[in-house]
Amino acid sequence: MVLPRSNRGTPAALRSRLLIPALVALVAALGGVAFGLARDDAVTALGALLFLPSAALLFGIVAKRHGIGPFGPSNRRGD
């Protein structure tokens, strides 16, 4: 069985060094929001949301480098 290209790139993407800072940013954002909400501190909760764009960009860079998701090759044929 031949796997689509996006599935073949996934294991390589999981070994990417950019996933570590992406995961750290995501955990910091989620942890900061949870901490801020638990302590009724809106400034901390909203400030922690600033980590989400960084995490999204880093995950997007990894996906683009490895051709995963919408960055993968298209199966449509040109007319």
Order of alpha helices (4+ residues) and beta strands (2+ residues): alpha-alpha-alpha-alpha
